Amino acid sequence: MTTINSTIKFNATTGSDTQASGCGPVTAVYGSSAETDGTGTVDVSMDGVSLSSISVGDLLFCDVSSGRKFAVITNVDTINETITCGDSFATESGVSWAVGGKRATFENAASRNLFNESSYVTATDVTFLVAETETDQTVSSTLSRGASGIANKTNFVFLSQNKSALISDGNFPTITVGQQINTSFVGLKFLCTFSGTRNQPAVQGGRMTFYDCDIGEDGGSNNFLEGVKSNTYGGFATLVRCNVYGTGLSGNGHGLRSTYYASGNISIEDCVVKDFYYGVRVTETNIYVRSSILTNMHSAIYGRRRQVVVSRSILNEMQGDAIYFDNVSNYLTDENFGSRFFHYNIAVNVAGYIIKNDVHATHEVHATALGSLESSKAKWFTFNCPNKVQGNAPMLEVEMTANPFVDSANGDFNINATGGAVLRSTNYTLGE
């Protein structure tokens, strides 16, 4: 197996979608007369260009009319002027080709081919690729990241080191990730410029991990209705150090949502989720919220029968219940009915219950459903939360005398000296 030499670079200002592959010499080597014979060897001798700057592990782009357009180079023959790759291209003559430089756009059909795993590379070639953009990228339709259930599940990363944006200009997700396809997003913004009706997520699909990303803009008028939706078998969504901004309370928006019964976990850590009807909502899957702020919504968490863990987090400005479990009574005897753990959280201005478990039964059943709420792990710091836990479940609570935050309405959740005095006295630190 040949390891790719670097990230695949994109720059919409200085790059080229016809004369660059994105990985290789800084100055691209390219031509227009390549011969492909259905094997991994590409004859570029008709173009008469030097191949001396090309290395094993660079990426070759061949603009054939069908099938794979990119492959990692395994051998360079500077005498016979051929380039060999671990995978083959369709048989054609007079093919435009390139190695190195920077590609221009995600929107380009060949770039889309690169992202769509089933058509660009197999497990014999490479198992890890990074597409790095240096500029904003606008797409006119959803990018596809891998066909569902294909044999090769290459890890693919979309990266920006300067918070470049991936922009949808219509009512559609920026990217759909295929079933059981591993995809990570690092340092990106996800924005929408479409001002009409928006009922789509920013990203949806399979195995999705986000680091240091912004989804929407704080107070943005064109934010996506949903941030991230997990909707495939075996899919999951994990967000770390991300900000997820919605359209406000008027729509049925979700910061993170799982809609498939056999999806994996929804997990956020060190995140801010703001301006949604529901912060996190699942059908059957586990929810993990750690060291995060969920603010200005109807309910922070809408769970069902699986495990829910909320630790060292802030649930602020809830018009309904902060944490709501929509359980059907027969789930209470199901072996898959999960535990609920809540540890050192802050709840401020919650109009409904802090924890509500709607099983349409007696208070005793509510207590059973929340039986894992161990008092040693269930400490809450609360202000202006008239309703605590529905039923008889235990809740160790410290009531604060005033709002503990400096200016939460404007995003300042630092602890003040008045309402926050009790937090200071207990050395409370968000995230520890």
C-alpha positions as CSV (number, residue, x, y, z in Angstrom):
1,M,0.0,0.0,0.0
2,T,1.3,3.4,-0.9
3,T,0.8,6.3,1.5
4,I,-0.3,9.6,0.0
5,N,2.3,12.3,0.5
6,S,0.2,15.2,1.7
7,T,-3.2,16.7,1.9
8,I,-5.1,17.4,-1.4
9,K,-5.1,21.2,-1.5
10,F,-7.9,23.4,-2.9
11,N,-7.8,27.1,-3.5
12,A,-10.7,28.7,-5.4
13,T,-8.6,31.8,-6.3
14,T,-5.3,30.3,-7.4
15,G,-6.1,26.7,-8.1
16,S,-7.1,24.8,-11.3
17,D,-9.6,22.1,-11.8
18,T,-8.1,21.0,-15.2
19,Q,-4.4,21.3,-14.6
20,A,-3.8,20.2,-11.0
21,S,-4.4,17.1,-8.8
22,G,-3.9,18.9,-5.5
23,C,-1.0,16.7,-4.2
24,G,2.5,16.7,-5.7
25,P,4.9,19.3,-6.9
26,V,4.0,22.9,-5.9
27,T,4.0,23.8,-9.6
28,A,1.8,21.3,-11.2
29,V,3.1,19.0,-14.0
30,Y,0.4,18.4,-16.6
31,G,-0.5,17.6,-20.2
32,S,-3.4,16.7,-22.5
33,S,-2.3,13.6,-24.4
34,A,-2.1,10.8,-21.9
35,E,-2.9,7.2,-23.0
36,T,-4.6,4.9,-20.5
37,D,-5.0,1.2,-21.2
38,G,-7.2,0.0,-18.3
39,T,-4.2,-0.8,-16.1
40,G,-2.5,1.3,-13.5
41,T,0.1,2.6,-16.0
42,V,-0.5,5.9,-17.8
43,D,1.7,6.8,-20.8
44,V,2.3,10.6,-20.9
45,S,5.2,10.5,-23.3
46,M,3.2,12.4,-26.0
47,D,3.2,15.5,-23.9
48,G,7.0,15.6,-23.6
49,V,7.1,17.1,-20.1
50,S,9.7,16.3,-17.4
51,L,8.5,14.0,-14.7
52,S,11.5,14.5,-12.5
53,S,9.6,16.6,-9.8
54,I,6.9,13.8,-9.4
55,S,7.3,11.4,-6.5
56,V,5.8,8.1,-5.4
57,G,2.9,9.0,-3.1
58,D,1.8,12.0,-5.2
59,L,-1.8,12.1,-6.6
60,L,-2.4,11.7,-10.4
61,F,-5.5,13.3,-11.9
62,C,-6.6,11.8,-15.3
63,D,-9.8,13.3,-16.7
64,V,-11.2,10.2,-18.2
65,S,-14.8,10.2,-19.3
66,S,-16.0,7.6,-16.7
67,G,-14.9,5.9,-13.5
68,R,-12.0,6.8,-11.3
69,K,-10.2,10.1,-12.0
70,F,-7.7,10.1,-9.2
71,A,-5.1,7.6,-8.0
72,V,-2.0,7.6,-5.8
73,I,1.3,7.1,-7.7
74,T,3.3,4.0,-7.0
75,N,6.1,4.4,-9.6
76,V,7.4,7.1,-11.9
77,D,9.4,6.1,-15.0
78,T,11.2,9.2,-16.2
79,I,12.9,7.4,-19.1
80,N,9.8,6.0,-20.8
81,E,7.6,8.8,-19.4
82,T,5.0,6.7,-17.7
83,I,3.2,7.0,-14.4
84,T,2.0,3.9,-12.5
85,C,-0.7,4.0,-9.9
86,G,-2.2,1.4,-7.5
87,D,-5.5,1.6,-9.4
88,S,-6.4,1.8,-13.0
89,F,-8.2,4.3,-15.2
90,A,-10.7,3.6,-18.0
91,T,-9.0,3.0,-21.5
92,E,-8.9,6.2,-23.4
93,S,-6.6,8.3,-25.6
94,G,-5.8,12.1,-25.5
95,V,-6.6,12.4,-21.8
96,S,-5.8,15.5,-19.9
97,W,-3.8,14.8,-16.8
98,A,-2.0,16.5,-13.9
99,V,0.1,15.9,-10.8
100,G,0.5,18.5,-8.0
101,G,-0.5,22.1,-7.8
102,K,-3.8,23.1,-6.1
103,R,-7.2,22.2,-7.3
104,A,-9.8,25.0,-7.4
105,T,-13.3,24.0,-6.4
106,F,-15.3,21.3,-4.5
107,E,-18.1,22.0,-7.0
108,N,-16.1,20.7,-10.0
109,A,-17.4,17.3,-11.3
110,A,-13.9,15.7,-11.0
111,S,-13.5,17.0,-7.5
112,R,-16.9,15.5,-6.7
113,N,-15.6,12.2,-8.1
114,L,-12.7,12.4,-5.7
115,F,-15.1,12.8,-2.7
116,N,-17.4,10.0,-3.8
117,E,-15.4,7.1,-2.5
118,S,-16.9,4.4,-4.6
119,S,-15.4,5.9,-7.8
120,Y,-11.9,7.1,-7.0
121,V,-9.9,4.6,-5.0
122,T,-9.9,1.1,-3.6
123,A,-8.5,-0.5,-0.5
124,T,-5.4,-1.6,-2.5
125,D,-4.4,2.0,-3.0
126,V,-4.9,4.2,0.0
127,T,-7.1,4.2,3.2
128,F,-6.7,7.8,4.4
129,L,-7.2,11.1,2.4
130,V,-7.5,14.7,3.4
131,A,-9.0,17.5,1.2
132,E,-7.7,20.8,2.5
133,T,-9.3,24.0,1.3
134,E,-7.6,27.4,1.7
135,T,-10.7,29.4,0.5
136,D,-14.5,29.3,0.8
137,Q,-16.2,26.6,-1.3
138,T,-19.7,27.1,-2.7
139,V,-21.7,24.1,-4.0
140,S,-24.9,24.2,-6.1
141,S,-26.0,20.7,-5.0
142,T,-25.1,18.2,-2.3
143,L,-21.7,16.7,-2.3
144,S,-21.7,12.9,-2.0
145,R,-19.2,11.2,0.3
146,G,-19.3,7.5,-0.6
147,A,-22.0,5.1,-1.7
148,S,-23.8,3.2,1.1
149,G,-22.4,-0.1,2.1
150,I,-19.4,-0.2,-0.3
151,A,-16.5,-2.5,0.6
152,N,-13.9,0.2,1.0
153,K,-14.5,2.6,3.9
154,T,-11.6,5.0,3.4
155,N,-11.2,7.6,6.1
156,F,-11.7,11.0,4.4
157,V,-11.1,14.3,6.1
158,F,-12.3,17.8,5.0
159,L,-9.9,20.3,6.5
160,S,-9.5,24.0,6.8
161,Q,-6.7,25.7,8.7
162,N,-8.3,29.2,8.4
163,K,-12.0,28.5,9.0
164,S,-13.0,28.5,5.3
165,A,-16.6,27.9,4.6
166,L,-18.5,25.2,2.8
167,I,-21.5,27.0,1.5
168,S,-24.9,25.7,0.2
169,D,-26.7,28.1,-2.1
170,G,-30.0,26.2,-2.0
171,N,-32.3,24.1,0.2
172,F,-30.0,21.1,0.5
173,P,-27.3,19.7,2.7
174,T,-23.7,20.6,1.9
175,I,-22.6,16.9,2.2
176,T,-24.3,13.5,2.5
177,V,-22.1,10.8,4.0
178,G,-22.9,7.3,2.9
179,Q,-23.8,4.4,5.2
180,Q,-20.8,3.2,7.3
181,I,-18.5,5.7,5.5
182,N,-16.0,7.4,7.8
183,T,-15.8,11.1,7.3
184,S,-14.2,13.9,9.5
185,F,-14.6,17.7,9.3
186,V,-11.9,19.8,10.8
187,G,-11.9,23.6,11.1
188,L,-14.7,24.3,8.6
189,K,-17.7,26.6,8.6
190,F,-21.0,25.3,7.2
191,L,-23.1,28.1,5.8
192,C,-26.2,28.6,3.7
193,T,-26.9,31.6,1.5
194,F,-30.4,30.5,0.4
195,S,-33.1,32.9,1.8
196,G,-36.1,30.7,0.9
197,T,-37.7,27.9,2.9
198,R,-34.9,25.8,4.5
199,N,-35.8,22.3,5.9
200,Q,-32.5,20.5,5.5
201,P,-29.4,19.8,7.7
202,A,-26.0,21.2,7.0
203,V,-24.5,17.6,6.9
204,Q,-26.3,14.3,7.1
205,G,-25.5,10.5,6.8
206,G,-23.1,8.0,8.2
207,R,-20.1,8.1,10.4
208,M,-19.4,11.8,11.0
209,T,-16.9,13.5,13.3
210,F,-16.5,17.2,13.6
211,Y,-13.6,19.1,15.3
212,D,-13.4,22.9,15.7
213,C,-16.2,23.5,13.2
214,D,-19.0,26.2,13.0
215,I,-22.3,25.2,11.7
216,G,-24.3,28.3,10.9
217,E,-23.7,31.7,12.3
218,D,-24.7,33.2,15.6
219,G,-27.9,35.1,14.8
220,G,-27.6,34.2,11.1
221,S,-30.7,34.7,9.0
222,N,-30.1,31.8,6.6
223,N,-29.0,29.1,9.0
224,F,-29.8,25.5,8.3
225,L,-33.0,24.1,10.0
226,E,-30.8,21.3,11.4
227,G,-27.1,21.2,12.1
228,V,-26.2,17.5,11.8
229,K,-28.5,14.5,11.1
230,S,-27.4,10.9,11.6
231,N,-29.8,8.8,9.4
232,T,-28.1,5.6,8.4
233,Y,-27.4,2.2,9.8
234,G,-24.3,2.3,12.0
235,G,-24.0,6.0,11.6
236,F,-23.0,8.4,14.4
237,A,-22.2,12.1,14.9
238,T,-19.5,13.3,17.2
239,L,-18.8,17.0,17.7
240,V,-15.8,18.4,19.7
241,R,-15.2,22.1,20.2
242,C,-17.9,23.1,17.7
243,N,-20.6,25.8,17.5
244,V,-24.0,24.9,16.1
245,Y,-26.4,27.7,15.4
246,G,-30.0,27.4,14.3
247,T,-33.0,29.4,13.1
248,G,-34.6,30.1,16.5
249,L,-37.6,28.6,18.4
250,S,-40.3,29.1,15.7
251,G,-39.3,26.2,13.5
252,N,-38.9,22.5,14.3
253,G,-35.2,22.7,14.1
254,H,-32.6,20.4,15.7
255,G,-29.0,21.0,16.5
256,L,-28.2,17.3,16.3
257,R,-30.6,14.6,15.3
258,S,-30.6,10.9,14.9
259,T,-33.6,9.5,12.9
260,Y,-32.6,5.8,12.4
261,Y,-33.2,3.2,15.0
262,A,-29.9,1.4,14.4
263,S,-27.7,4.5,14.3
264,G,-24.8,5.0,16.7
265,N,-24.3,7.6,19.4
266,I,-24.8,11.4,19.3
267,S,-22.0,12.9,21.2
268,I,-20.9,16.5,21.9
269,E,-18.0,17.8,24.0
270,D,-16.9,21.5,24.5
271,C,-19.6,22.7,22.2
272,V,-22.2,25.5,22.0
273,V,-25.6,24.6,20.6
274,K,-28.0,27.6,20.2
275,D,-31.3,28.7,18.7
276,F,-33.1,25.4,17.9
277,Y,-36.4,23.9,19.0
278,Y,-34.5,20.9,20.2
279,G,-30.8,20.9,20.9
280,V,-30.3,17.1,20.6
281,R,-33.1,14.7,19.5
282,V,-32.8,11.0,18.9
283,T,-35.1,8.1,17.9
284,E,-33.4,5.2,19.7
285,T,-29.7,6.1,20.1
286,N,-27.4,7.1,23.0
287,I,-26.8,10.8,23.8
288,Y,-23.6,12.1,25.4
289,V,-23.3,15.8,26.3
290,R,-20.1,16.8,28.1
291,S,-18.8,20.3,28.9
292,S,-21.2,22.0,26.6
293,I,-23.6,24.9,26.5
294,L,-27.2,24.4,25.1
295,T,-29.1,27.7,25.1
296,N,-32.2,29.4,23.8
297,M,-34.4,26.5,22.7
298,H,-37.6,24.7,23.6
299,S,-35.8,21.6,25.0
300,A,-32.1,20.9,25.2
301,I,-32.4,17.1,24.9
302,Y,-35.2,14.8,23.6
303,G,-34.3,11.2,24.4
304,R,-36.0,7.9,24.4
305,R,-35.0,4.5,25.8
306,R,-31.2,4.5,25.4
307,Q,-28.5,5.9,27.6
308,V,-28.3,9.7,28.2
309,V,-25.3,11.3,29.9
310,V,-25.1,15.0,30.6
311,S,-22.0,16.1,32.5
312,R,-20.6,19.5,33.5
313,S,-22.9,21.3,31.0
314,I,-25.1,24.4,30.9
315,L,-28.8,24.2,29.9
316,N,-29.9,27.8,29.6
317,E,-33.2,29.6,28.5
318,M,-35.5,26.6,27.9
319,Q,-39.2,27.4,27.0
320,G,-40.1,23.8,27.7
321,D,-38.4,20.9,29.5
322,A,-34.6,21.0,29.6
323,I,-34.4,17.2,29.3
324,Y,-37.4,15.2,28.0
325,F,-37.8,11.5,27.6
326,D,-40.5,10.3,25.3
327,N,-40.8,6.7,26.5
328,V,-43.5,4.1,25.7
329,S,-44.4,2.2,28.8
330,N,-43.3,-1.2,27.5
331,Y,-39.8,0.1,27.0
332,L,-39.4,0.2,30.8
333,T,-39.0,-3.6,30.8
334,D,-36.8,-3.7,27.7
335,E,-33.2,-4.7,28.3
336,N,-32.2,-1.9,26.0
337,F,-33.7,0.8,28.2
338,G,-30.7,2.9,29.0
339,S,-29.4,4.6,32.1
340,R,-29.5,8.3,32.7
341,F,-26.6,10.0,34.3
342,F,-26.4,13.7,35.2
343,H,-23.4,15.2,36.9
344,Y,-22.7,18.7,38.0
345,N,-24.8,20.6,35.5
346,I,-26.2,24.2,35.6
347,A,-29.8,24.9,34.6
348,V,-31.0,28.5,34.3
349,N,-34.4,29.8,33.3
350,V,-36.1,26.5,32.5
351,A,-39.9,27.0,32.1
352,G,-40.8,23.3,32.2
353,Y,-39.2,20.5,34.1
354,I,-35.4,20.1,34.3
355,I,-36.0,16.4,33.7
356,K,-39.3,15.1,32.4
357,N,-40.0,11.4,31.7
358,D,-43.3,11.1,29.9
359,V,-44.3,7.4,30.1
360,H,-48.0,8.2,30.8
361,A,-47.9,6.2,34.0
362,T,-47.5,6.7,37.8
363,H,-44.9,8.8,39.6
364,E,-43.4,5.5,40.9
365,V,-42.8,4.4,37.3
366,H,-41.1,7.7,36.6
367,A,-38.8,7.1,39.6
368,T,-38.0,3.6,38.3
369,A,-37.2,5.0,34.8
370,L,-34.8,7.5,36.3
371,G,-33.5,5.1,38.9
372,S,-29.9,5.5,37.9
373,L,-30.0,9.1,38.9
374,E,-27.6,8.5,41.8
375,S,-27.6,11.3,44.2
376,S,-23.8,11.3,44.3
377,K,-23.7,12.0,40.6
378,A,-26.8,14.1,40.1
379,K,-25.9,17.5,41.6
380,W,-27.5,20.4,39.8
381,F,-27.0,24.1,40.2
382,T,-30.2,25.8,39.3
383,F,-31.7,29.3,39.0
384,N,-35.3,30.1,38.1
385,C,-36.3,26.5,37.5
386,P,-39.7,26.0,39.3
387,N,-40.1,22.4,38.2
388,K,-37.4,19.9,39.0
389,V,-37.9,16.2,38.1
390,Q,-41.2,14.7,37.1
391,G,-41.9,11.9,39.6
392,N,-40.0,10.8,42.6
393,A,-36.5,10.4,41.1
394,P,-33.8,11.8,43.3
395,M,-32.2,15.1,42.5
396,L,-29.4,16.7,44.5
397,E,-29.8,20.4,43.9
398,V,-28.2,23.7,44.9
399,E,-30.4,26.7,44.1
400,M,-28.6,29.9,43.2
401,T,-30.0,33.3,44.3
402,A,-29.4,35.0,40.9
403,N,-28.4,34.3,37.3
404,P,-24.8,33.1,37.6
405,F,-23.6,34.3,34.2
406,V,-22.0,37.6,33.2
407,D,-24.1,38.1,30.0
408,S,-25.5,34.9,28.6
409,A,-27.8,36.7,26.2
410,N,-24.7,37.9,24.4
411,G,-22.8,34.6,24.7
412,D,-20.8,35.5,27.8
413,F,-21.2,32.5,30.1
414,N,-18.4,33.4,32.5
415,I,-19.4,33.2,36.1
416,N,-20.3,36.4,37.8
417,A,-19.7,37.4,41.5
418,T,-23.4,37.4,42.6
419,G,-25.4,34.5,41.3
420,G,-22.2,32.6,40.6
421,A,-20.9,32.9,44.1
422,V,-22.0,29.4,45.0
423,L,-20.2,28.0,41.9
424,R,-17.0,29.9,42.9
425,S,-17.2,28.5,46.4
426,T,-17.4,24.9,45.1
427,N,-14.6,25.6,42.5
428,Y,-17.0,24.7,39.7
429,T,-15.3,24.5,36.4
430,L,-17.2,23.8,33.2
431,G,-15.7,20.6,31.7
432,E,-13.8,19.2,34.6
